[in-house]
Amino acid sequence: MRRKFVFLVFWVLGMLFPMAWFTRLSATYNRAFRYVFTPTWTHVVMHAFLYAVLAYLLGQVLGPRLRLHRGRW
């Protein structure tokens, strides 16, 4: 349980950290970042993937707790 929670925290921090900030530090990273994220569809697919993994991790961490309280509602 604790390991899943730690992974969830790191995933959220990774989602909140501005990856575009690194483009100022490296010209190579800037070219790769622009190549991958310039098309709108890749931006949308990447966000869908990030939030799908976030939803899965939240289900793994919070699911057992919610099942315990299901009968009390």
N, C-alpha and C positions, 0 to 999 in steps of 0.2 A: 504494500500500500504506500509506504513512504517513498519507494523508488518511483512509482507512478506519479506521485505528487511532485517530486523533484523534476521529473521529465516535463510535466505540465508547466511548472514555473519557468524552466528554461525555454520551452516552446513559446510561451507568452512573451518573455523577454526578447527572444529572437524576432518575434513578429513586431514588437514595438520599436526595436532598434532600427534606425534609418540606414538601410543597406546602401542607399544612394550616396551617403556621406563618404564612403570609401572611394567613390569615383573622383573625388578631389585629390586623393593620395596617389593614385596609380593610373597612368594613361591606358595601360593594357586592360585593367579592370573596367575603366570607363568605356572602352570600345566594346568589351564583352557585355557589359551591363546594357548599353544602348542597343546592341544587336539583339539581345534576348527580350528586353522589355519595351522596345519602341512600338511594336505592333500591339494594338489594343487587345486582341484576342489572347495573347500570351499573358498580359497583365491580369485579365479576367480569370483565366485558367489558374494562374498561380495563386490568386486570392481565394478562389474556390477550393484549391488544394489545402492552403493554409488553414482555412476555416473548417474544412472537413476533418482534418487531423485534430484541430482544437476541439471540435464537437466530440470526436471519438475519445480523446483524452479526458475531457470533462465527464463523459459517460463512464469511463473506467474508474475515475476517482470518486465521483459523486453517486454513481449508480448503486453501489451497495448501501450507502447511507439512505438513499431515497427509498429503496426496497424495504428497509426496516420500518420506515414511517408510513408506508402505504396503507396499512390497516388502521392507522389512527386518524386518518383524515376523514 
